Amino acid sequence: MTEINNQPIAPIVPVTDNYFGTDVVDNYRYMENFNDPTVQQWVKAQADYTIDTLSQLPGRSAFFDRMVELDSSVPAKVYGILRLANGNIFYLKIEAQHDVAKLYMRSSLDSPEILLVDPDRFRQETGHKYAMNDFKPSSDGKYVIYLISANGSEDTSLYVMDAETLMDINRPISRVLFTAGICWLPDNQSFFYHRLQELTEGMAATEKYQNSQTYWHRIGTELEQDEVILKHGTAPLVDMPPTVWPQIPHISDSGYAIALFYYGTQRNIDLHIAKLTALTQNIPEWIKLCAATDEIRHFVTHGNDLYLLTSKNAPHFKIIKTSLDKPDLFTAETILVESNLIIKDMFAANDALYAIVTENEIGKLIRITYDGIIIAIVKFSLDR
């Protein structure tokens, strides 16, 4: 390993692949193997160089100590707050001097909090550190799904807890991603989830994220009874390559299941819709709403309306609306036009559609009634 201005430089080890008659050279292919002593030596040298460089900054030590002091003065950080229609409140909380969030619940704002999940329980059982990735309660609050992973891994396990008895039910479901594509069905007794395929002997490690599937699990049944709802090669009218991640993250109030296809790190999505009744009877008629080329970034529903956040011919984004009964992007109504405001996200509440936008890095919340009238703009700081 060489150094330039005392900074460690990784060695160049060319590997050449030929694609369609063109040689492509990769000088750092060896870094894919983190067990390689050369890679570990370079990473450690980079870390040591970074620490040494930062430690020489004037005033850094005093600034760091003050930052720790202020951070420790807050008794706890609460986030991921979710309030159900029945008043139950679920949230994640990191207490001062701790670095792992725990899952809590309250039956109301004034009621005492109940600890549902402490990841430290898993550390005590296995000796490894665990972290909470996500959670999703059923709409009646009786059950809550939570996702746990070890040592910062993306290999996540899905658990289902009875929120009344505080006991886990069924076996944990392995090989899920940190989002898992979870969607409770209206009966609150079953849910859809996304799962990676199991790598068997002879399969390459690169196949791990291929041919993933969405399953339907019913509370109280064995995992082996879970039905495959979506996977490559089994859904008529759905063009699904093996590299896509098919998920059903949402069911509309009007009874449509919305399938979302992720293409790795690409942020634009494919959307398909089908009647939930037909889907659960294994006779779905999927309708393709959009492809990744339509530049749809996000969606929400209200009643029978589907709202889409798109950058198609709108670099700052716009919000359009179409019907779930007869979805058509070409005739979709523009709800919020593109402007100097950059639309970051949107949410559907009972009373209105809310859009989060920025202007010169200042956040704003735009409230749009469902008849299309903008009646309020609230400014807020993005760092709060």
C-alpha positions as CSV (number, residue, x, y, z in Angstrom):
1,M,0.0,0.0,0.0
2,T,1.3,3.4,-1.0
3,E,0.7,6.9,0.5
4,I,0.2,10.3,-1.0
5,N,0.4,13.2,1.5
6,N,0.2,10.5,4.2
7,Q,-3.2,9.3,2.9
8,P,-3.2,5.5,2.2
9,I,-3.9,4.7,-1.4
10,A,-5.5,1.4,-2.4
11,P,-3.4,-0.8,-4.7
12,I,-4.6,-1.3,-8.3
13,V,-5.3,-4.9,-9.3
14,P,-6.8,-4.9,-12.8
15,V,-9.5,-7.4,-13.7
16,T,-10.7,-7.4,-17.3
17,D,-14.2,-8.5,-18.4
18,N,-15.4,-8.6,-22.0
19,Y,-18.9,-7.4,-22.7
20,F,-20.2,-7.7,-26.2
21,G,-16.6,-7.4,-27.6
22,T,-15.6,-4.5,-25.3
23,D,-13.0,-4.9,-22.6
24,V,-14.0,-3.4,-19.3
25,V,-11.3,-3.0,-16.7
26,D,-12.1,-3.0,-12.9
27,N,-9.1,-2.0,-10.9
28,Y,-10.7,-2.6,-7.5
29,R,-12.6,-5.9,-7.9
30,Y,-10.8,-7.4,-5.0
31,M,-12.5,-4.9,-2.6
32,E,-15.7,-7.0,-3.0
33,N,-14.0,-9.5,-0.7
34,F,-13.9,-7.8,2.7
35,N,-12.1,-10.9,4.2
36,D,-9.1,-10.0,2.0
37,P,-6.3,-8.9,4.3
38,T,-5.4,-6.2,1.8
39,V,-8.9,-4.7,1.9
40,Q,-9.0,-4.8,5.7
41,Q,-5.6,-3.2,6.0
42,W,-6.6,-0.4,3.6
43,V,-9.9,0.3,5.5
44,K,-8.1,0.5,8.8
45,A,-5.5,2.8,7.4
46,Q,-8.2,5.1,6.0
47,A,-10.0,5.1,9.4
48,D,-6.7,6.0,11.2
49,Y,-5.9,8.7,8.7
50,T,-9.4,10.2,9.0
51,I,-9.3,10.2,12.8
52,D,-5.8,11.7,12.8
53,T,-6.8,14.5,10.4
54,L,-10.0,15.4,12.3
55,S,-8.3,15.4,15.6
56,Q,-6.0,18.3,14.4
57,L,-8.9,20.6,13.6
58,P,-8.8,23.7,15.9
59,G,-11.5,23.6,18.5
60,R,-12.8,20.2,17.5
61,S,-12.4,18.6,20.9
62,A,-14.3,21.4,22.7
63,F,-17.0,21.3,20.0
64,F,-17.4,17.5,20.2
65,D,-17.6,17.6,24.0
66,R,-20.3,20.3,23.8
67,M,-22.3,18.4,21.2
68,V,-22.2,15.3,23.5
69,E,-23.3,17.4,26.4
70,L,-26.3,18.8,24.6
71,D,-27.3,15.5,23.1
72,S,-27.1,13.9,26.6
73,S,-29.3,16.6,28.1
74,V,-32.3,15.3,26.2
75,P,-33.9,12.5,28.2
76,A,-35.0,10.6,25.1
77,K,-35.6,10.9,21.3
78,V,-39.0,9.9,20.1
79,Y,-39.8,9.2,16.4
80,G,-41.8,7.0,14.1
81,I,-45.0,8.1,15.9
82,L,-48.1,6.3,14.5
83,R,-51.6,7.0,15.9
84,L,-54.4,4.5,15.1
85,A,-58.1,5.4,14.6
86,N,-58.8,3.8,18.0
87,G,-56.4,6.2,19.8
88,N,-53.5,3.7,20.3
89,I,-50.1,5.3,19.8
90,F,-47.0,3.4,18.7
91,Y,-43.6,5.0,18.6
92,L,-39.8,4.3,18.8
93,K,-37.8,5.9,21.6
94,I,-34.0,6.1,22.2
95,E,-33.2,7.0,25.8
96,A,-30.2,9.2,26.7
97,Q,-26.9,7.3,26.8
98,H,-28.4,4.6,24.6
99,D,-28.0,4.0,20.9
100,V,-30.8,1.5,20.1
101,A,-34.4,2.4,19.7
102,K,-37.2,0.5,21.6
103,L,-40.8,0.1,20.6
104,Y,-43.5,1.5,22.9
105,M,-47.2,1.9,22.9
106,R,-49.8,4.0,24.7
107,S,-53.6,3.7,24.6
108,S,-53.8,7.5,24.7
109,L,-51.6,10.6,25.2
110,D,-52.3,10.6,28.9
111,S,-51.9,6.9,29.5
112,P,-48.7,5.2,30.7
113,E,-46.4,3.9,28.0
114,I,-45.9,0.1,27.5
115,L,-42.6,-1.3,26.4
116,L,-43.3,-3.7,23.5
117,V,-39.9,-4.6,22.1
118,D,-36.4,-4.1,23.5
119,P,-33.8,-5.3,21.1
120,D,-31.5,-5.9,24.0
121,R,-33.5,-9.1,24.6
122,F,-32.1,-10.6,21.5
123,R,-28.5,-9.6,22.5
124,Q,-29.0,-11.4,25.8
125,E,-30.1,-14.5,23.9
126,T,-27.4,-14.5,21.2
127,G,-24.6,-12.3,22.3
128,H,-25.0,-10.0,19.2
129,K,-26.3,-6.5,19.0
130,Y,-29.7,-6.0,17.5
131,A,-31.6,-3.0,16.1
132,M,-35.2,-2.2,15.3
133,N,-35.7,-1.7,11.6
134,D,-39.4,-0.9,11.4
135,F,-42.8,-1.7,12.8
136,K,-46.4,-1.9,11.6
137,P,-49.4,-2.5,13.8
138,S,-52.7,-3.9,12.6
139,S,-55.4,-1.1,12.2
140,D,-57.2,-2.3,15.4
141,G,-53.9,-2.3,17.3
142,K,-54.3,-5.9,18.4
143,Y,-51.1,-7.1,16.7
144,V,-47.9,-5.4,15.7
145,I,-45.3,-6.5,13.3
146,Y,-41.7,-5.5,14.1
147,L,-38.5,-6.0,12.1
148,I,-35.2,-6.9,13.8
149,S,-31.7,-7.2,12.4
150,A,-28.3,-8.1,14.0
151,N,-25.1,-6.1,13.8
152,G,-26.2,-3.6,11.3
153,S,-27.1,-6.3,8.8
154,E,-29.7,-6.0,6.0
155,D,-30.7,-9.6,6.8
156,T,-33.9,-8.8,8.8
157,S,-36.4,-11.1,10.6
158,L,-40.1,-10.3,10.9
159,Y,-41.9,-11.0,14.2
160,V,-45.6,-10.7,15.1
161,M,-46.5,-9.7,18.6
162,D,-49.9,-9.8,20.4
163,A,-50.0,-6.2,21.7
164,E,-52.3,-7.3,24.6
165,T,-50.3,-10.2,25.9
166,L,-46.9,-8.8,24.7
167,M,-46.0,-12.3,23.4
168,D,-44.6,-13.1,20.0
169,I,-46.8,-15.4,18.0
170,N,-45.7,-17.9,15.3
171,R,-42.1,-18.3,14.3
172,P,-40.1,-15.4,13.0
173,I,-39.9,-14.9,9.3
174,S,-36.3,-14.7,8.0
175,R,-34.9,-13.3,4.7
176,V,-37.0,-10.1,4.7
177,L,-35.6,-6.7,3.7
178,F,-35.6,-3.8,6.2
179,T,-38.9,-2.5,4.7
180,A,-40.4,-6.0,4.0
181,G,-43.3,-4.6,2.0
182,I,-45.7,-5.2,4.9
183,C,-49.5,-4.6,4.4
184,W,-52.2,-5.7,6.8
185,L,-55.4,-6.9,5.2
186,P,-58.7,-5.3,6.4
187,D,-59.5,-8.3,8.5
188,N,-56.5,-7.5,10.8
189,Q,-55.8,-11.3,10.8
190,S,-53.5,-11.6,7.9
191,F,-50.9,-9.6,6.0
192,F,-48.7,-9.5,2.9
193,Y,-44.9,-9.4,3.2
194,H,-41.9,-9.5,0.8
195,R,-39.3,-12.2,1.2
196,L,-36.0,-13.0,-0.5
197,Q,-35.4,-16.4,-2.0
198,E,-33.4,-19.0,0.0
199,L,-29.9,-19.6,-1.3
200,T,-29.4,-23.4,-1.7
201,E,-26.2,-25.3,-2.4
202,G,-24.7,-24.4,-5.8
203,M,-26.4,-21.0,-6.1
204,A,-24.2,-17.9,-6.5
205,A,-24.2,-15.3,-3.8
206,T,-25.2,-12.8,-6.5
207,E,-28.6,-14.5,-6.8
208,K,-29.6,-13.5,-3.2
209,Y,-31.7,-10.5,-4.4
210,Q,-33.3,-12.2,-7.4
211,N,-36.6,-14.0,-7.6
212,S,-38.0,-12.5,-4.4
213,Q,-41.6,-13.1,-3.7
214,T,-44.6,-11.5,-1.9
215,Y,-46.5,-13.9,0.5
216,W,-49.8,-13.8,2.3
217,H,-49.6,-14.9,5.9
218,R,-52.5,-15.6,8.2
219,I,-52.2,-15.2,12.0
220,G,-52.1,-18.6,13.7
221,T,-51.0,-20.6,10.7
222,E,-47.6,-22.1,9.9
223,L,-45.2,-20.3,7.6
224,E,-45.2,-23.3,5.2
225,Q,-48.9,-22.5,4.5
226,D,-48.2,-19.0,3.3
227,E,-49.4,-18.4,-0.2
228,V,-47.3,-16.8,-2.9
229,I,-49.1,-13.7,-4.2
230,L,-46.4,-12.2,-6.5
231,K,-43.3,-13.6,-8.0
232,H,-41.4,-13.8,-11.3
233,G,-43.2,-16.0,-13.9
234,T,-46.4,-16.6,-12.0
235,A,-48.5,-13.5,-12.4
236,P,-50.3,-13.2,-15.7
237,L,-50.5,-9.8,-17.3
238,V,-47.5,-8.7,-15.1
239,D,-44.1,-8.3,-16.7
240,M,-41.8,-9.0,-13.8
241,P,-38.1,-9.7,-14.4
242,P,-36.3,-11.8,-11.8
243,T,-34.3,-8.8,-10.5
244,V,-37.4,-6.8,-9.4
245,W,-38.6,-6.7,-5.8
246,P,-42.4,-7.1,-6.0
247,Q,-44.3,-5.8,-3.0
248,I,-47.9,-5.0,-2.1
249,P,-47.5,-2.2,0.4
250,H,-51.0,-0.7,0.3
251,I,-54.7,-1.6,0.1
252,S,-57.1,1.2,-0.7
253,D,-60.3,1.9,1.2
254,S,-62.1,1.1,-2.0
255,G,-60.7,-2.5,-2.0
256,Y,-57.8,-2.3,-4.5
257,A,-54.4,-4.0,-3.8
258,I,-51.5,-1.9,-5.2
259,A,-48.4,-3.7,-6.2
260,L,-45.2,-1.8,-6.3
261,F,-42.1,-3.0,-8.2
262,Y,-38.6,-1.9,-7.0
263,Y,-35.6,-2.0,-9.3
264,G,-32.8,-2.1,-6.9
265,T,-31.6,1.4,-6.1
266,Q,-33.7,3.0,-8.8
267,R,-36.3,5.3,-7.2
268,N,-38.9,5.3,-10.0
269,I,-41.4,2.5,-9.6
270,D,-43.8,0.3,-11.5
271,L,-47.4,0.2,-10.2
272,H,-50.1,-2.5,-10.8
273,I,-53.5,-2.7,-9.2
274,A,-56.0,-5.5,-8.7
275,K,-59.2,-6.0,-6.7
276,L,-58.3,-7.5,-3.3
277,T,-61.2,-9.9,-3.4
278,A,-59.9,-11.4,-6.6
279,L,-56.4,-11.5,-5.3
280,T,-57.2,-13.4,-2.2
281,Q,-59.2,-15.9,-4.3
282,N,-56.1,-16.3,-6.5
283,I,-57.8,-15.0,-9.6
284,P,-56.4,-11.4,-9.8
285,E,-56.6,-9.4,-13.0
286,W,-53.7,-7.0,-12.6
287,I,-53.9,-3.7,-14.4
288,K,-50.6,-2.0,-15.1
289,L,-50.8,1.7,-14.1
290,C,-47.3,2.9,-14.9
291,A,-43.7,1.8,-15.7
292,A,-40.4,3.2,-14.3
293,T,-40.1,5.3,-17.4
294,D,-43.2,7.2,-16.3
295,E,-41.1,8.6,-13.5
296,I,-43.5,7.9,-10.7
297,R,-41.8,8.3,-7.3
298,H,-44.6,7.9,-4.8
299,F,-48.3,7.2,-4.5
300,V,-51.1,7.6,-1.9
301,T,-54.9,6.9,-2.1
302,H,-58.0,8.5,-0.7
303,G,-61.3,6.6,-1.4
304,N,-61.2,5.7,-5.0
305,D,-58.7,8.3,-6.0
306,L,-55.0,7.6,-6.7
307,Y,-52.5,10.4,-6.2
308,L,-49.1,10.2,-7.9
309,L,-45.9,12.1,-7.3
310,T,-44.1,12.3,-10.7
311,S,-41.1,14.1,-12.3
312,K,-42.3,13.4,-15.8
313,N,-41.7,16.7,-17.7
314,A,-41.5,18.2,-14.2
315,P,-38.0,18.2,-12.7
316,H,-39.4,19.8,-9.5
317,F,-42.2,17.2,-9.4
318,K,-45.9,17.6,-9.6
319,I,-48.9,15.7,-8.2
320,I,-51.5,14.2,-10.4
321,K,-54.7,12.3,-9.7
322,T,-56.5,9.4,-11.5
323,S,-59.2,6.9,-10.6
324,L,-58.6,3.4,-9.3
325,D,-61.6,2.1,-11.2
326,K,-60.2,3.5,-14.5
327,P,-56.6,4.5,-14.0
328,D,-55.2,6.5,-16.9
329,L,-52.0,8.6,-16.7
330,F,-52.8,10.4,-20.0
331,T,-56.1,11.9,-18.6
332,A,-54.9,12.3,-15.0
333,E,-55.7,15.6,-13.4
334,T,-52.9,17.8,-12.1
335,I,-53.5,18.6,-8.5
336,L,-50.3,20.5,-7.7
337,V,-48.4,21.9,-10.7
338,E,-44.6,22.1,-10.9
339,S,-43.2,25.4,-9.7
340,N,-40.1,26.8,-8.0
341,L,-41.2,24.6,-5.1
342,I,-39.6,21.2,-5.0
343,I,-42.2,18.6,-3.9
344,K,-40.5,16.1,-1.6
345,D,-43.4,13.9,-0.4
346,M,-47.1,13.7,0.1
347,F,-49.6,12.2,2.6
348,A,-53.3,11.5,2.5
349,A,-55.2,12.3,5.6
350,N,-59.0,12.2,6.3
351,D,-59.4,15.9,5.7
352,A,-57.0,16.7,2.9
353,L,-53.9,15.8,0.9
354,Y,-50.6,17.2,2.4
355,A,-47.5,17.9,0.4
356,I,-44.1,18.6,1.8
357,V,-42.1,21.0,-0.4
358,T,-39.0,23.1,-0.2
359,E,-38.0,26.5,-1.4
360,N,-34.4,27.6,-0.9
361,E,-34.0,24.8,1.6
362,I,-36.9,26.1,3.7
363,G,-39.6,23.4,4.2
364,K,-43.3,24.1,3.7
365,L,-46.4,22.1,4.3
366,I,-49.1,22.6,1.7
367,R,-52.7,21.5,2.5
368,I,-54.9,20.6,-0.5
369,T,-58.5,19.8,0.1
370,Y,-59.9,16.9,-1.9
371,D,-61.7,19.2,-4.2
372,G,-58.4,20.7,-5.2
373,I,-58.3,23.9,-3.1
374,I,-55.0,25.0,-1.5
375,I,-56.0,26.6,1.8
376,A,-52.9,26.6,4.0
377,I,-49.2,26.8,3.7
378,V,-47.1,26.2,6.9
379,K,-43.4,26.9,7.1
380,F,-41.1,24.6,9.1
381,S,-37.4,23.8,9.5
382,L,-36.3,20.6,7.8
383,D,-33.9,19.8,10.6
384,R,-36.6,19.4,13.2
